[in-house]
Structures are given as structure tokens and as C-alpha cells.
Amino acid sequence: MTDSGSTLIILGGTGDLAARLLLPGLGKLLTEEPERRVMLLGSGRKQWSDDQWRSTVREAFSTVDAHGAAVDHVLSTSRYLAVDYSSPEELAGLVREAHGKPIIYFALPPGVTATAVKALQDAQLPEGTVLALEKPFGNDRRSATELNELVAGVVPESQVFRVDHFMGESTVLNILGLRLANRVFEPLWNRDHIARVEIVYDEQLGLEGRGGYYDKAGAMVDMLQSHLLQIMALIVMEPPAELDAADFHAAKVQALRSIHLWRNDPRTASRRARYTAGTVGERELPAYAEEDGVDPERNTETLAELDVEATNRRWAGVPFTLRSGKAIGQPRQEVIVTFREVPHLPERLNGKNRPNVLRLNLGDGSVDLGINVNGSGHPLELQRTHLSADVGPGDLNPYGEVLRGMLDEDAILALDGAAAEEGWRIVDSVREAWAGGEVPLDEYEAGSNGPQWPRP
């Protein structure tokens, strides 16, 4: 990799996202590719010195053991500027400090992001400037559309990089490679052979100090509306002609447009709950309603479940269940594809006609396929066994992969503006039903596995 000739400008550089995810991702990328030379500018409303900022960068880099020439270059040259995000003059002055192509990363809440984008419309940005927007993209479909219109007034769509770190390159390629590059799966990837699909992201973590953000978002917006719907799009999309940004984005948008609530009823297709006090591992967690930064009257869910389907020839009638919960005792992050049972089993084959189940771990990318075989003991007695493969993670963490795409002008991991709007379109009616009290808010003890709801 040669010199990228780019400057990464982080708006919101003093915040949690930058310190916990974005800067470690940059440190990992620079460690793996030490020949890169990237300029880093931090900004925020706080009056920090360059030394304070570099100390923050150094501490974030240390969490991934970042080292090498490219890391040293950033640590010695990075600067910090205090900026009012509503001021076109101050934002323009910040961008003028950039060398080469500016990449403006909005590590900001949605409302502040919209304010900053509006201010940039009068900032006379250099040609080729990239805007990197962190999810959530708006607060509903209407605000997402308005944000897309604001962004279009600043730079062309080809220079917009909407970030969903769940679409890190390893996750994308694991799903696509598995379904497209294997004859044993590719012809079977449809409603004729697959009975149901579950996409689950249950975690042991509670709020971890993020109450101010999470209580306004909840599990539906934080996980299902963005991450899990994007993963579903990878499963249901038609194979793109080429694996480039244009074809890939078009296939994903087409897939998302086909997704609708199961039976088009938010009351029966959605479920929600929040955790009460309990023990997760060795940690005692208070009830969600008693966590710092939480307004109990907001009735924010910490576990959300949604039944949807892709209404097209390939998938019509196959239920997809998307689920994500916090403070879960036995965490799972996986895609579970349950195939249909074989149409006929000879009587002498003793044992249950159990369907094959394919599991793709969203953490390490490992794959497990449950199959039926004649095992040890009686030769006609069916037994269950598993074919497993440990794929392992990529060289970079998800934010490192996202940043590499920005620096290399490869937008395949970015989210198309239409895709962002479709994500809201799918869940907006559910959120409206929840706000109207049409779907009960159940409870589950922290450390349990959550409520066991019926599924289609």
C-alpha cells in the first residue's frame, strides 16, 4: 500500500466512539500496513491542546498494540482544533488544515451530524472530499431522507461513506463466500430448501455507561434497524454480477425493498422486553430502569425480536427472525439457517428426521453444519454429527476494515443512501405500534436467556 495522501478529520474526536472504536481501528490498520502515511486531525467542542489529543490517540492505539512507522507518524503529527459544528467558517478552517483528500468522519449523534452537514454546504470543500457518516442515519425514514438530501448538497453520493461496522469485510465475505462459492449451498439457497432463518445478536453486556445514547435508541434502532437488517440483505440478495460497490449496493437495496413484516402486522410480528436486576457471569447488574441515564417512563427495550420475510420469488413464505438482547446469560451472535426436512425417510432408518442446520458465527466467522449420519452402534440408527470449520477473523478489526475502504476509495463496505432509508421503512410501523402501547413490554432477569416467545 502506498501513501494514501489523505487526512482523516474526526468530528467528535473527544467522544466515546472515537476513543473506543475508531482510533483503535486506525491504529490496527496502520500497524498492519506501516507504509501508509495518514494525517489525523481531531476536533470537538472541548478546548483541548494538541498534547491532550495525542495522549488520547496514544492511549487508544495502545489497546490494539499499535506500533510501527505509520503509527509513529500519526502520533508525532496529529493535531486538534476546537470547532463549533454549526459554523461554516470554523468547519471550513478545519478542512483547510488537511493535506491531500479530506475524509470527514462524523463521530457525532444524528442531530449534531445533520447540523454539521448543513454547515458544510457553504464550506467550499476540496474536490474529492469524503463524508463518513456513523449510524444511525436519521431517526426515522423521513429524517433519513432529509439527511440524504442534505448530504447530496455537499458531495456526490459516490463520496459518501455511511458506516455500519457490522459490514466489516470479513463478515461480508464469509456470508457471500459460503453461499455463492459452494455447490452444496448455492442451488439450495431458496424457499424450496430452506424452512426458516434466524439472525441473533444476544450479548452479556449491559449499558456499559452508554445510557444517554441507548435509552433513546433501544435494541430495535441500535441493532435490528441497522446491523441485522443489513446482514439479512446479504442472505436474501441476488448474486451481484461483479463484487464492486455499484453492483453490490444495487443488489442490497433490491433485497431490502423486498423485506416486509411477517403478515404485515407489527403487533404479531414484533416483541420487546427489558431486563430486571440479575447476575450476568460474575457481575451484578441493576434493573435497566435503574441504570444511569435511563428514563423508566420511556419504556426503552433492551431485547427486540422481529419476524420478517423477503417477498420475492426466491424467499416468499420463509420466516426470518431478527433478535438482539442485552444482559443475556448465554450470548449468541450467529446466523442460523434451518433447511427443510428430507421428503421421505425409509422406515428402517431409525431416528428422527432432523433438518440440517447451518450456523455462521458473526464473531469469529466459524461455520457449523449439523447433519444426520449412520454413526457408531446399530448400523441403521441415525445420529447427529457436525461438520465445522474455524474461519478466523481477518487481519483487521471491523473499524480498521472500514477505514481501509475509505482510504482506498473502495466503497463496497459503505451503505447506500437508499438502503439506509429502507431500513427505517421496515421498522417505522413497529416503533409506532410500540409507542402506542400495542405491543407489551415484557421483562426478563439479567443473566437469563430472555423471554421465550412463539415464532411463525
C-alpha positions as CSV (number, residue, x, y, z in Angstrom):
1,M,0.0,0.0,0.0
2,T,1.4,3.4,-1.0
3,D,0.9,6.7,0.6
4,S,-2.8,7.4,0.7
5,G,-2.4,11.2,0.5
6,S,-5.4,11.6,2.8
7,T,-6.3,13.4,6.0
8,L,-8.8,11.8,8.4
9,I,-10.7,14.5,10.2
10,I,-12.7,13.2,13.2
11,L,-15.6,15.4,14.2
12,G,-16.4,14.3,17.8
13,G,-12.8,13.3,18.4
14,T,-13.2,13.7,22.2
15,G,-16.2,11.2,22.4
16,D,-16.5,7.6,23.3
17,L,-16.9,6.3,19.7
18,A,-13.6,7.8,18.7
19,A,-11.6,6.5,21.7
20,R,-13.2,3.1,21.9
21,L,-13.6,2.0,18.3
22,L,-12.5,4.5,15.6
23,L,-8.9,5.3,16.8
24,P,-8.1,1.6,17.7
25,G,-9.3,0.7,14.2
26,L,-6.9,3.2,12.7
27,G,-4.1,2.0,14.9
28,K,-4.7,-1.6,13.8
29,L,-4.7,-0.6,10.2
30,L,-1.5,1.4,10.4
31,T,0.2,-1.4,12.2
32,E,-0.8,-3.9,9.5
33,E,0.2,-1.5,6.7
34,P,3.1,0.5,8.1
35,E,3.9,2.1,4.7
36,R,0.7,4.2,4.9
37,R,1.1,7.9,5.7
38,V,-2.2,9.4,7.0
39,M,-2.6,12.8,8.6
40,L,-5.1,12.8,11.6
41,L,-7.0,15.8,12.8
42,G,-9.2,15.6,15.8
43,S,-11.9,18.1,16.6
44,G,-14.5,18.8,19.2
45,R,-16.2,21.5,21.2
46,K,-13.8,21.0,24.2
47,Q,-10.8,23.2,24.4
48,W,-8.1,20.6,24.2
49,S,-4.4,21.1,23.4
50,D,-2.5,19.1,20.8
51,D,-0.8,17.2,23.6
52,Q,-4.1,16.2,25.2
53,W,-5.4,14.9,21.9
54,R,-2.2,13.0,21.1
55,S,-2.4,11.4,24.6
56,T,-5.9,10.2,23.7
57,V,-4.7,8.8,20.4
58,R,-1.8,7.1,22.0
59,E,-4.0,5.5,24.7
60,A,-6.5,4.3,22.1
61,F,-3.6,2.9,19.9
62,S,-2.2,1.0,22.9
63,T,-5.4,-1.0,23.3
64,V,-4.5,-2.8,20.0
65,D,-0.8,-2.7,20.5
66,A,-0.4,-0.3,17.5
67,H,3.2,0.2,16.5
68,G,5.4,0.9,13.5
69,A,6.4,3.8,11.3
70,A,2.9,4.8,10.3
71,V,1.7,4.8,13.9
72,D,4.7,6.9,14.9
73,H,4.0,9.4,12.1
74,V,0.4,9.9,13.3
75,L,1.4,10.3,16.9
76,S,4.0,12.9,16.0
77,T,1.9,15.0,13.6
78,S,-1.7,14.7,14.7
79,R,-3.4,17.9,15.8
80,Y,-6.5,19.0,17.5
81,L,-8.8,22.0,16.8
82,A,-11.8,23.1,18.8
83,V,-14.8,23.7,16.4
84,D,-18.4,24.8,16.5
85,Y,-20.2,22.3,14.3
86,S,-22.8,24.8,13.3
87,S,-20.3,27.3,11.9
88,P,-19.4,27.0,8.2
89,E,-16.4,29.3,8.8
90,E,-14.9,27.1,11.5
91,L,-15.6,23.9,9.7
92,A,-14.0,25.3,6.5
93,G,-11.0,26.4,8.5
94,L,-10.7,22.8,9.9
95,V,-10.8,21.3,6.4
96,R,-8.2,23.7,5.2
97,E,-5.7,22.1,7.6
98,A,-6.0,18.9,5.7
99,H,-3.3,17.6,3.3
100,G,-4.5,15.7,0.3
101,K,-8.0,14.3,0.2
102,P,-10.0,15.1,3.4
103,I,-12.1,12.3,4.9
104,I,-14.5,13.9,7.4
105,Y,-15.7,11.4,9.9
106,F,-18.9,12.3,11.8
107,A,-18.5,10.6,15.1
108,L,-21.5,12.5,16.4
109,P,-25.1,12.0,17.3
110,P,-27.6,12.1,14.4
111,G,-28.9,15.6,15.2
112,V,-25.4,17.1,15.5
113,T,-24.4,15.3,12.3
114,A,-27.3,17.0,10.4
115,T,-26.3,20.4,11.8
116,A,-22.6,19.9,10.7
117,V,-23.6,18.7,7.2
118,K,-25.8,21.7,6.8
119,A,-22.9,24.0,7.8
120,L,-20.6,22.2,5.3
121,Q,-22.9,23.2,2.4
122,D,-21.2,26.7,2.5
123,A,-17.7,25.5,3.3
124,Q,-16.3,25.1,-0.2
125,L,-14.8,21.7,0.3
126,P,-11.9,20.5,-1.8
127,E,-12.7,18.2,-4.7
128,G,-12.9,14.6,-3.7
129,T,-13.8,15.2,0.0
130,V,-15.4,12.1,1.6
131,L,-18.1,12.3,4.2
132,A,-18.2,9.4,6.6
133,L,-21.5,9.1,8.5
134,E,-21.9,6.9,11.5
135,K,-25.2,5.1,12.1
136,P,-28.0,5.7,12.9
137,F,-28.7,7.6,9.7
138,G,-31.5,9.8,11.0
139,N,-34.2,8.9,13.5
140,D,-36.8,7.5,11.1
141,R,-37.4,7.2,7.4
142,R,-38.4,10.9,7.0
143,S,-35.3,12.2,8.8
144,A,-33.1,9.7,6.9
145,T,-34.4,11.1,3.6
146,E,-33.8,14.6,4.8
147,L,-30.2,13.8,5.8
148,N,-29.6,12.2,2.5
149,E,-30.8,15.3,0.8
150,L,-28.5,17.5,2.9
151,V,-25.5,15.3,2.1
152,A,-26.3,15.4,-1.6
153,G,-26.0,19.2,-1.4
154,V,-22.4,18.8,-0.1
155,V,-20.7,16.0,-2.1
156,P,-21.8,13.4,-4.7
157,E,-23.2,10.1,-3.5
158,S,-20.0,8.4,-4.6
159,Q,-18.1,10.4,-2.0
160,V,-20.4,9.4,0.9
161,F,-19.4,6.5,3.2
162,R,-22.2,5.5,5.5
163,V,-20.6,3.3,8.1
164,D,-22.0,0.1,9.5
165,H,-19.1,-1.6,11.2
166,F,-21.0,-4.9,11.1
167,M,-20.4,-4.9,7.4
168,G,-16.7,-5.3,8.1
169,E,-15.1,-7.0,5.1
170,S,-14.6,-10.4,6.9
171,T,-18.3,-10.7,7.8
172,V,-19.4,-9.8,4.3
173,L,-17.1,-12.2,2.5
174,N,-17.8,-15.0,4.9
175,I,-21.5,-14.9,4.1
176,L,-21.1,-14.3,0.4
177,G,-18.3,-16.8,0.0
178,L,-20.3,-19.5,1.9
179,R,-23.5,-19.2,-0.1
180,L,-22.0,-18.3,-3.6
181,A,-18.9,-20.4,-3.8
182,N,-20.2,-23.8,-2.6
183,R,-22.2,-26.1,-4.9
184,V,-23.7,-27.8,-1.8
185,F,-25.4,-24.5,-0.8
186,E,-25.7,-22.2,-3.9
187,P,-28.5,-24.2,-5.6
188,L,-30.4,-24.7,-2.3
189,W,-30.4,-21.1,-1.2
190,N,-34.1,-20.5,-1.6
191,R,-37.6,-21.2,-0.3
192,D,-37.7,-24.7,-1.8
193,H,-35.0,-25.9,0.5
194,I,-34.8,-23.5,3.5
195,A,-37.5,-23.5,6.1
196,R,-36.5,-20.6,8.3
197,V,-33.6,-18.2,9.1
198,E,-32.7,-16.6,12.4
199,I,-30.2,-13.8,12.9
200,V,-29.3,-13.4,16.5
201,Y,-27.1,-11.0,18.4
202,D,-27.5,-11.6,22.1
203,E,-24.8,-10.3,24.3
204,Q,-23.8,-10.3,28.0
205,L,-23.1,-6.6,28.1
206,G,-25.4,-4.2,29.8
207,L,-25.4,-0.4,29.2
208,E,-21.6,0.0,29.9
209,G,-22.1,3.7,30.5
210,R,-24.0,4.3,27.3
211,G,-27.4,5.1,28.9
212,G,-27.6,8.6,27.4
213,Y,-27.5,7.2,23.9
214,Y,-29.1,3.7,24.3
215,D,-32.2,4.9,26.2
216,K,-33.1,7.0,23.1
217,A,-32.4,4.2,20.7
218,G,-33.1,0.8,22.3
219,A,-32.4,-2.6,20.8
220,M,-34.6,-2.1,17.7
221,V,-32.7,1.0,16.5
222,D,-29.3,0.1,17.9
223,M,-29.2,-3.4,16.3
224,L,-32.1,-4.6,14.2
225,Q,-32.9,-1.5,12.1
226,S,-29.2,-1.2,11.0
227,H,-26.9,-4.2,11.6
228,L,-29.2,-7.2,11.5
229,L,-31.3,-6.0,8.5
230,Q,-28.0,-5.4,6.6
231,I,-26.9,-9.0,7.4
232,M,-30.3,-10.3,6.2
233,A,-29.8,-8.4,2.9
234,L,-26.6,-10.3,2.4
235,I,-28.5,-13.6,2.8
236,V,-31.5,-12.7,0.6
237,M,-29.9,-10.7,-2.1
238,E,-29.5,-12.0,-5.7
239,P,-25.8,-12.6,-6.6
240,P,-24.3,-9.4,-8.0
241,A,-22.7,-9.6,-11.4
242,E,-19.4,-8.2,-10.0
243,L,-18.3,-7.7,-6.5
244,D,-17.8,-4.0,-6.8
245,A,-19.6,-1.1,-5.0
246,A,-22.1,-0.3,-7.7
247,D,-23.4,-3.9,-8.2
248,F,-23.2,-4.8,-4.6
249,H,-25.1,-1.8,-3.4
250,A,-27.8,-2.3,-6.1
251,A,-28.3,-5.9,-5.1
252,K,-28.6,-5.0,-1.4
253,V,-31.1,-2.2,-2.0
254,Q,-33.2,-4.5,-4.1
255,A,-33.1,-7.1,-1.3
256,L,-34.1,-4.6,1.4
257,R,-37.0,-3.3,-0.7
258,S,-38.4,-6.9,-0.7
259,I,-38.4,-7.1,3.1
260,H,-41.7,-6.7,5.0
261,L,-43.1,-7.5,8.4
262,W,-44.4,-11.0,8.6
263,R,-48.1,-10.9,7.7
264,N,-47.6,-7.0,7.6
265,D,-48.8,-6.8,11.3
266,P,-46.4,-5.1,13.7
267,R,-48.4,-6.3,16.7
268,T,-47.8,-10.0,15.9
269,A,-44.5,-9.7,14.1
270,S,-42.6,-7.9,16.9
271,R,-41.8,-8.5,20.5
272,R,-39.9,-6.4,23.1
273,A,-38.6,-6.7,26.7
274,R,-36.2,-5.1,29.1
275,Y,-34.0,-6.6,31.8
276,T,-34.6,-6.5,35.5
277,A,-31.8,-6.9,38.1
278,G,-29.7,-10.0,38.0
279,T,-26.3,-11.7,37.7
280,V,-24.5,-12.0,34.4
281,G,-21.5,-14.1,34.8
282,E,-19.9,-12.8,37.9
283,R,-21.4,-9.3,37.5
284,E,-24.4,-7.9,39.4
285,L,-26.5,-5.7,37.1
286,P,-29.2,-3.4,38.3
287,A,-32.6,-3.3,36.6
288,Y,-32.4,-1.4,33.3
289,A,-34.9,1.1,34.6
290,E,-32.4,2.0,37.4
291,E,-29.3,2.4,35.2
292,D,-27.7,5.8,35.0
293,G,-29.0,7.9,32.1
294,V,-32.3,5.9,31.8
295,D,-35.8,7.4,31.9
296,P,-38.0,4.5,33.0
297,E,-41.1,6.2,31.5
298,R,-39.6,6.0,28.1
299,N,-40.1,2.2,28.1
300,T,-37.0,1.5,26.1
301,E,-36.5,-2.1,25.2
302,T,-33.2,-4.0,25.8
303,L,-34.3,-7.0,23.8
304,A,-36.2,-6.8,20.5
305,E,-37.4,-9.5,18.2
306,L,-38.8,-9.1,14.7
307,D,-40.3,-11.5,12.2
308,V,-40.0,-10.5,8.6
309,E,-39.9,-12.1,5.1
310,A,-38.5,-11.2,1.7
311,T,-41.4,-11.1,-0.6
312,N,-39.8,-12.3,-3.8
313,R,-39.6,-15.5,-5.8
314,R,-36.5,-16.8,-4.0
315,W,-37.7,-16.3,-0.4
316,A,-41.5,-15.7,-0.2
317,G,-43.0,-17.6,2.7
318,V,-39.8,-18.2,4.6
319,P,-39.8,-16.5,8.1
320,F,-36.7,-14.6,9.1
321,T,-36.4,-13.8,12.8
322,L,-34.1,-11.0,13.8
323,R,-33.3,-10.8,17.5
324,S,-30.9,-8.8,19.8
325,G,-30.8,-8.5,23.5
326,K,-28.5,-7.2,26.3
327,A,-27.6,-8.8,29.7
328,I,-28.2,-12.3,28.3
329,G,-26.7,-15.2,30.2
330,Q,-25.7,-17.3,27.3
331,P,-24.8,-14.9,24.5
332,R,-25.2,-15.9,20.8
333,Q,-24.1,-14.0,17.7
334,E,-25.0,-16.1,14.7
335,V,-27.0,-16.7,11.6
336,I,-29.0,-20.0,11.8
337,V,-30.3,-21.4,8.5
338,T,-32.7,-24.3,9.0
339,F,-33.2,-26.4,5.9
340,R,-36.4,-28.3,5.2
341,E,-36.6,-32.0,6.1
342,V,-36.0,-34.6,3.5
343,P,-39.3,-35.6,1.8
344,H,-39.0,-39.3,2.6
345,L,-37.0,-41.4,5.1
346,P,-37.0,-45.2,4.7
347,E,-38.6,-46.9,7.7
348,R,-35.6,-49.0,8.6
349,L,-33.6,-45.8,9.3
350,N,-34.3,-45.4,12.9
351,G,-34.1,-41.9,14.3
352,K,-35.8,-38.6,14.0
353,N,-35.9,-36.9,10.6
354,R,-34.0,-33.8,11.8
355,P,-33.4,-31.0,9.4
356,N,-29.9,-29.8,8.5
357,V,-28.9,-26.6,10.4
358,L,-26.2,-24.3,9.2
359,R,-24.7,-21.9,11.7
360,L,-22.5,-19.0,10.9
361,N,-20.8,-17.3,13.8
362,L,-20.9,-13.5,13.4
363,G,-18.0,-13.1,15.8
364,D,-15.2,-15.3,14.5
365,G,-16.8,-16.4,11.2
366,S,-16.8,-20.1,12.1
367,V,-19.2,-22.4,10.3
368,D,-21.1,-25.4,11.7
369,L,-23.3,-27.7,9.7
370,G,-25.5,-30.3,11.6
371,I,-26.0,-33.5,9.5
372,N,-27.6,-36.9,10.1
373,V,-25.3,-40.0,9.7
374,N,-25.3,-43.7,10.5
375,G,-23.0,-43.5,13.5
376,S,-21.5,-45.9,15.9
377,G,-23.6,-48.7,17.3
378,H,-26.5,-50.1,15.3
379,P,-25.8,-49.5,11.5
380,L,-29.3,-48.2,10.8
381,E,-29.5,-45.9,13.8
382,L,-29.3,-42.2,12.8
383,Q,-27.1,-40.0,14.8
384,R,-26.4,-36.3,14.7
385,T,-22.9,-35.0,13.9
386,H,-21.4,-31.7,12.9
387,L,-19.1,-30.5,10.1
388,S,-17.2,-27.5,11.4
389,A,-14.7,-25.0,10.2
390,D,-12.9,-22.3,12.1
391,V,-12.6,-19.5,9.6
392,G,-11.0,-17.0,12.0
393,P,-11.1,-13.2,11.9
394,G,-9.5,-11.0,9.2
395,D,-6.2,-9.1,9.8
396,L,-8.1,-6.0,10.8
397,N,-10.9,-5.3,13.3
398,P,-14.2,-4.0,11.7
399,Y,-13.3,-0.3,12.0
400,G,-9.9,-0.9,10.6
401,E,-11.6,-2.6,7.6
402,V,-14.0,0.3,7.2
403,L,-11.2,2.9,7.3
404,R,-9.1,1.0,4.8
405,G,-12.1,1.1,2.4
406,M,-12.3,4.9,2.8
407,L,-8.6,5.5,2.3
408,D,-8.5,3.2,-0.7
409,E,-11.7,4.7,-2.2
410,D,-13.4,1.3,-2.2
411,A,-17.0,1.9,-1.1
412,I,-18.1,-1.8,-1.1
413,L,-18.4,-1.7,2.7
414,A,-20.3,1.6,2.7
415,L,-24.1,1.8,3.0
416,D,-26.1,3.2,0.1
417,G,-28.5,6.1,0.9
418,A,-31.5,4.2,-0.3
419,A,-30.5,1.2,1.9
420,A,-30.5,3.5,4.9
421,E,-34.0,4.7,4.2
422,E,-35.3,1.2,3.6
423,G,-34.0,0.1,7.0
424,W,-36.2,2.7,8.6
425,R,-39.2,1.9,6.3
426,I,-39.2,-1.7,7.6
427,V,-39.2,-0.8,11.3
428,D,-41.1,2.5,11.5
429,S,-44.5,0.9,11.8
430,V,-43.2,-1.3,14.6
431,R,-41.9,1.6,16.5
432,E,-45.2,3.4,16.1
433,A,-47.1,0.4,17.4
434,W,-44.8,0.2,20.4
435,A,-45.2,3.9,21.1
436,G,-48.9,3.4,21.1
437,G,-48.7,0.5,23.6
438,E,-50.0,-2.0,21.1
439,V,-47.1,-4.4,21.9
440,P,-46.5,-5.2,25.6
441,L,-43.1,-4.5,27.1
442,D,-42.1,-7.8,28.8
443,E,-39.3,-8.3,31.3
444,Y,-36.5,-10.8,31.8
445,E,-34.0,-11.2,34.5
446,A,-30.4,-10.1,33.7
447,G,-28.4,-13.3,33.2
448,S,-31.3,-15.3,31.9
449,N,-31.8,-16.0,28.2
450,G,-34.7,-13.7,27.8
451,P,-38.4,-14.4,27.2
452,Q,-39.2,-17.4,25.0
453,W,-41.8,-16.1,22.5
454,P,-43.7,-18.1,19.9
455,R,-42.4,-17.8,16.3
456,P,-44.0,-18.3,12.9
